[in-house]
């Protein structure tokens, strides 16, 4: 991005600066660390010295580890006291607030106004289309698409695009429906298009925001430009048996009634902490063990990265009862999006065949939340074959990453600097493609994620719709949908009225504060646990006298080996659990995906 030598102030009112940094920043351990000398003798000769030095190192790292958890708890409480503002690392101004609409929704449209110390007009190319980033509303707050400079927002600004960001607030509007949200998003897109005549905005949908982007594309023909869907599930019944257990969870729990009960107990809202807990349970060996073991093992270098991510991960937002039921019944269990059966409002049904703007689908084989099957399997469900896709005049481009995880699609700096930059730099090429299905591949011989074209090249190779057909369990999931409807009808008519009578704001607040995802964090704050003050004092002492063992220390090697072995054991147990889930699902609802593939 070209930086101007002289910065001119904005003519409009100054925006509010929101920083991801807490007011009580963590102690700069890395600046005070000394490196212990590398032993010159073999490890087996200096075993007593090695053991003594390693023992001291473990004790110091333990103190710094607990102090990091203390800092996380303080950051979390500070963020909540501030009202859980969006964690954007950019200055912005509010353009539209949907809470003031005739049918209110807890959404707002922001416009990025400054990049670091440079103003909007110094960095943006007015000839390029604006970019609108939509973050997922899946339990956490907004900001994953822009909470650091190496992000979708950052790359858009680096490439000269005007950047807008759609945020949402912690509490839904009373009785807020999915239709209210979609109508608010449509007004946002129309406003951006109005501000940039002749340049339809590019839509960036992350995870669950991806299906909202597809609905907007189907409903706003001619208003929007290319839509980029990052790790976005559109085909909810797809997935690999025993590998993607989330898709069968609804059937094992009996359908949507449990989400309804949870929302009733919380006074008509669903606590996003439940969704975050579900995400962590998918791969506990990585989301829990490797995260904390990795922090302990490299607390000197990992502290800042850990705290930065946890500021977003531990900001839990609520969804209304009406929203979560519509999402669970229509998407997770009903899979009605690809069938064209989602009713937005009276007389309005979503149809993905109406989409005419190019779609760019970015998925990863390392993503266990939205695997490529869920990101791509809707295409053969909507279009009979490649000729049908071409006759519809549609251009669909997909790109896959071999290993990055679900959140890495949004927060990985390497992914942002290469894949997302390549997408933005290729928008004109994508819009110029003839109708059809294409796979986008990036050839980067330098291996440098910071390179630009022509240092790397992008190819669009034509593919066939038939290539995207995956093994199906349609009949089994249709039975799940029928069971869910029956259970939900029983709960709604005979149980829900009594639960709603018993529920009240006091109970909802009690359930919120005692949720395990919160209590496991709050207990490390001095506000809830005064004894943690001693850890902070000890951490100050350790920071002033810290010495770091060399990376090749023999006992550190054994520690790494132990961490890996525990992770492998947990992975094996989790895989066995997932197989049990799949087998139980097959016994309850029908044939397995393996049998479907064989047939």
N, C-alpha and C positions, 0 to 999 in steps of 0.2 A: 504494500500500500504506500503510495506516495505521500509523504508528509510535507506540509508547507512550512517554510522557514519562519513565517510570521503568522500568528494566530489571531484571527479577528473574532471578537465576541459575538455571541448570538444576539439577534435583535429581539427575540422573544424572551419571556421571563425565564429566569434561571431554573433549571430542573433540580429536583432533589437528588442528592448524591447518595447512592446506596452501596455500601461496601460489604464484602463478605468477611471483613476483618472485625473481630470483636473489640469492644472498647478496652478490655483487659487482655492484650495480646499475650500469647504464650512466650515463655522465656526462650531466648535464642540459644538453645543448647549447642547447636553446631558451631557457634562462634567461640565457645569456651572449651571445646573438646580438644584434648591433646592425644596424639597417637603414640601408643606404646611401641617401643622398639621391637623389631622383628627378631625372634630368637635365632641365634646363629647355630645352635646345636640341634641335633635331631630331637623330635618331640619325645621319643621314648627315653631319652637320656635325662630330660628336664621335667619329668612327669610331676614331681612335687611342686616345682615352681609354676608349671603350667596350671596345675589344679588350683594353686593359691591365687594366681592372677585371674583365672576364669571364675573362681568363686566371688572375688571382689567385683568383677565385671557383671556377673549375674545379679548380685545385690544392687549395684548401681542401676542396672537396666530395670530391675523390678520397681525401684522407687520412681524412676522416670516414666515407666509404663503406667503405674497407678496415677501419677500426676497428670499424664496425658488424658486419662479417663476423667480425672477431676476437671481438667480444662474443657473437655467435651461437654460435661454436664453443665458447667457455667455458661458455655456458649449457647447451649440448648435453652437454658432458662432465660438468658438475655434476649435471645431471638423471640421467645414466646412473649416476654414482657413488652417487646417492641411491636407486638401484633403480627408476628410471622411475616415480615415484608419479603418480597421476592429477592432472591440472592443473585442479583445481576451485578456483574463487575463493570457496568457501564452506566453513565448518567442518562436519564430519560425524562420525558414528560408524558403525562397522561392525555391521550387524545379523546377516548370515549370510555365512559364508565357504565357498564350494562346494568348496574344496580339502580340506575335512574331511568331505565327504559320502562315502557308501559307494562311489559311482562319482564320483570327484573331477573337478572342472573348475576352470579357473583364473578363476573369476568370484566376485564378492562383491556383496552388496546393502548400499548405504550409505543412511543417513538424514541429511538436511541438518538440522543442529541450531542453527545461528546464521546470521543475515543481517547482515553487518557487525558492529555492536556490539549488535544486538538479538537476543534469544533466540527460540527456536522459538515458545514460547507467546505471545509478544507480537505475532506477525505472522500466525499461521495461524488461519483460520476453521474450527473443528471441524465445521461443517455442510457444508463443501465436500468433495468426494471427493479422495483423495490422487492424486498424479501420479507415475508411475514413468518415468524417462527412460532409454532404452537407446541407447548409442552404437554406431556401426559398428565391427566388428572387421575392418578392411580394410587392415591394414598399420600404422596408427598406434595410439597409445594412447588411452585414454578421456579425455574432458574437453571435446570439441568442443561438447557440449550444455550446458556449464556452466563454461567457463573464463573467463567474464567475467559481469558482472551482467546485461547485456543479452543474455540467452540464454534457452533454454527453461526452465531451472531458475529463472533470475531472474524471468522473467515469471510462472511458476507461483507463486512466493513473493509477488510483487507483487499477484497476484490472490487471495491468501489460501489457496492449496492447500498441503497437506502435500507435501513433495517428497522423493522417493527417487531414487537414482541407481545404476544397475548398472554396475560397473566390471569390468575384467579385468586380469590380471597379465601381465608381459612373456613369461613362459614357460608353455606349455601343460602340463597334467598328462601324465605318460607314457601314451601310447596314447589320449589324450582323443579322443572321438568327438563327432559332431554330436548324437547322441542324449543323451550326457552333458550337453552344454551346454543342450539344450532342457529336460531334466528338472530341471536346476539352476534355470533361469529360471522354470519352473513353480512350484517350491518358493518362490522369491522372491515371486512374485505371490500365492501362497496366504498367505504370511506377512504381506504388506501388507494383504490383505483381512481377515485375522484381527485385525490391529491397528485396523482401521476397519470395524467391523461395520455392515452395511447400506449401505455406500458402496463399490461395486466400483471399484477403482483405474482411472484413466485411463492408458493406455499411450502413450508417445511413442517411436516408433521412427525413428531417423535413418539414412538410407541403407541399408546392408546389415542393420542391426538391424530394418528394416521387415518383411523377410520372416520374421524370428524372431517379431515381434509378431503377424503374421497366423497363424503356426503356433500360437502360444500362444492366440490368440483362438479358433481352431478346436478346440483341445484343452481349453480351460478354459471351456466354455459356462456362463454365469451367474456366473462368478467375476470377470470383468473388465468395465469400463465401455467408453466410446468409445476407439477406437484411432486415433491420429494417425500417419500414415505420411509422413515428410518426405523427398522425393527418394529414394523407396524403389523399387528395381526388382523387379517381380514377374513381368513378361513379358519374358524375356531375349532373345527372337528379334525383338522389335519394334524399330523405329527407322527413321530416314530414310536412304536410300541415299546414300553419300558424305558424310554429315554425322555419323553415329554409328558410327565404325569399330570401336569396342570390341566390338560384338556379332559381328563377323566374324573377329576376331583368333584365336579358338579354332580356327576352321576353317583359317585360313592356317598355323597352327602344328601342325596335325595332331591336335589334341585335347588330352586331359588328361595325356598321357605326359610332357610337358615339366615340368608342375608336380610330377609324381611324381619325376622325375629331380632337380629342384632341391631338393625336400625330402629325398631320399635323400642327396645330397651334403652337406646341412647336418645330418646325423645324425638324420633323422626329423622335421625341422621346416622350415617355409617362412619365410624371412626377409621380414618386412613391407616392407623397403626395396625389394624387387622390385616390390611393388604400388604403392608411392609413385612409383617411377620410371616405371611405366606411366602413372600419372595425369598426370605432368608431360609425357610424350611426346604426350598427346592433343592439347593445344594449347600447343606450346612457345612460341609468340609471346606468350602471356599468362602461362603458368606460369613461364617462365624469363626471356624478354627483357623484358616489361613489368614484371615484378616487380623485377628488378635495375635496369633503366633508370629506373623510377619512383623507386626508392630513391635512386639517384645524383642524379636531378634535384631531388628534394625531401628530401634527407637530413636537413635540420634538423627537418622536421615529420613525416617518415615513419619515423624511426628506431624510436620506441617501438612503433608499430603493427606494423612489420616484425618486431621481436624478439618481441613478444607472440605473434604467429601462429606464428613459426618454432619457438618452444618446443614447440608441439604437433606441428607438421608434421614435425619431425626426431626425434621419439620413436618408434622403430620396434620393433614387437612381433612375436612369432613365432606361427605357427599350427602345429598338429600335422599330420603327413602325412595322417592319417585325416580330419581336418577339411577340409583344402584339397581333397583328392580328392573328398569327398562334395559340397562346394560346387561345384566345377568340373563334375563329372559330372552332378549332379542339377539345377543351376541354370543356370550359364553356358552349358553345351553341351546338356544334356538338356532344359532348360526344363520340368522335371517338376512344378514347383510349381502352375502353373495347370491342369495336366492331372490333378492329384490322384494322382500316382504316387510321391511321395516317401515312402519307408518309413522311419519314425522308428525303429522297433524291430520285433521279431517281433509280427505281428498288429496293428500300428498304422501306418496310412497316412494322411497328411495330406489333408484334403478341405476346400477353401476354402468349399464350400457349407454346411459346418457352422457357419460364423461367424454369430452372431446379434447381436453388439454392433455399434453404428454404427461405420463406418469413415470417417475424414476423410483424404483424399489431397491432399497439397500438392506440386505439381510446378512446374517452370519451363521455359519455352521457351529460356532461356539456359543450361540445364543440358545439357552434352554427355556427361556420365557416366550420368545417369538422365533421359533425355528424357521428356516426357509420355507418349509411346507406351509406354515400358516401365513407367511407373507406372500406366497405365490400360487397356492392351490386354488384360489378364487378365479384365476384367469381361465382355466379350462372349464370351470363351472359356469362362467358368464358367457364365454365364447366357445362355440362348438368346435372350431378348428381355426387354423391360421387364416384361412380365406375369410372366415366370418369376422375375425378381428380386423382384417384389412378392409372388408366392406363397410365396417363401422367407422372407418377413417381414424382409428386410434393408433397411437404409438406408445408402446410400453417398453421401458428399458429397465433391466434388473442387473444388479451387481452384488456379488457375494464376497464375504471375507471368510477365510478358512478357519479362524480361531478366536477372534475377539468376542468377548461376552456381550450380554445385552446392554449393560450400562456403558461398556466401552464404545459402542456405536455412537453414543452421545458425548461422553466425557473424555475419551482417549485423545490425548494431544496429537499422537501420531496419525490417528484416523482423521481428526479434524484437519491436520495440515496436508494430508495427501488425498484421501477419498473425497472429503467434502469440498476441498479446493478444486479437485478434478471435476466434480459435478458442476460447481458454479462456473468454472471456466469453459464447460462444454454445453452450457444451456443453449447457445445458438445452434450448435451442431445437432442437439437433440430435437429442437423444434424444426430443423430442416430435414429430419429423417422422413422417409416414406412410411405410410402406415404399415405396422407389423410389430413383431416381437423381437427384441434385441438383447443381447448380453453385453454389458459394458465391462471391458477389461482395461487395466492400467499397466503399462509397461514402464517400470522405473529402474533402469539399469544402474542409476547412481545409488539407490538404496536410501537416499536422503529424503525424508518426508517433507522438508522445507523447499524442495525444488519446485520450479514452475515449468509450464510448457514453454519451449519444446524439450526441456530436459527430460520430461516424461511424455509418453504418448498415450492416447486413448483410442481404443478401437471399439466399434459397435458391430458385433457379429450377429447376423440374423439367426433366429431360432424358431422352432416349431412349437405351437401350443401343446401338441401331444407330448412333447418332451417334459412337460411340467405336471403330468398326471402322477399322483402318488397313491399308495395303497389307501383304501377307504374303509371305514366302519360305519357307513351311513345308516344302515338299519339299526345298529346298536345305539347310535346317538339319537335317532328318531324315537326310540323307546325311552331314552333318558328324558327327552323333551316332553313326552307324554306323561311320564311319572312326575316330572317337575310340575307340570300344569295341575295334575291331580293333587299333589301335596300342597302346592301353593293355594289352591282353591280351598282345601280343608283348613289350612292355617289362617287364611285371610278371613274366612267366614266364621270360624268357631274359636280361634285362639287369639288372633291379633287384637280384636276389640278389648279383650280382658287385659292383655299385656299393655296396651296403650293407656288403659285406665290406671294400671299400677305404676307405669313409668312417669317420671317427672324430672325436671331439671336437676334436682339434687342427686337422683340416682344416676343420671347421665354424666354429671360431673364426677361422681365417685368412680364410675366405671372408666372414665377417661384417665383420671390420675392414677388408678391402680392397674392400668394396662401394663403387662410385662415389658413391652417395648419402651415404656416411659420409666417405670420403676427401676429397671436394670441400669438406666442412665442416671436418674435423679439421685440414687443412693451414693454416688460419687461426688455430689455437690455438698459444699459446706452448709448450704441452706437447709438441707435435709439430714446431713450427717456431719455434725460439728467436728468429729474426730478426724475427718479428712484434712483438716487444717494442718495436722502434723505431717502429712505426706507432702504438702506444699513446702513446709519449712525444710524437711529433709531434701526435697528436690533442689532447693536453692543451694544447699551445702554440696550435694552431689554435682550439680552443674559447675560449681567453682573448682571442683577437684576431679573432674571426670577424665579418665583415660580410656581409650578405646583399644581393644585387642586387635591385632592384625587379622585381616580376613582369612588367612590361611592357618590360623591357630587350630591345632588338632581337636581341641574340645569344642570349638565352634563348628567344625566339620561334623562332629558327632551330634551336636545340637540340631544342625540343619537336617541330618539324616533322621533324627528322631521326629522332627516336625513333619518331614515327608512321609515317614512310616505311619504316623497317626492319621495324616490326611488320607493316605491310601486305605487305611482300615475304615475310616469314616466313609470314604467313597464306596467301598465295597458294601458296607451296611446300607448306605443310601440306595445303591443299585438294587440290592435285594429287596428293599422296601418298595421301590418303584415297580419291580417285577410282581410283587404281591398285589400292589394296586392294580396293575394291568390284568392279572389273572382274576382278581376279584371282580373287576369291571366286566371281563368277558363272561364269567359265570353268571353275573346278574343280568346282563343285557344282550349277550350274543357272542358271535364269533370274533376272534381276535384279528388284529391287523395282519399278523403273519399268515393266517389262513386265507384272508382276503387276497394277500399278495400271491399266494400259491394258486388260488382259484383263477 
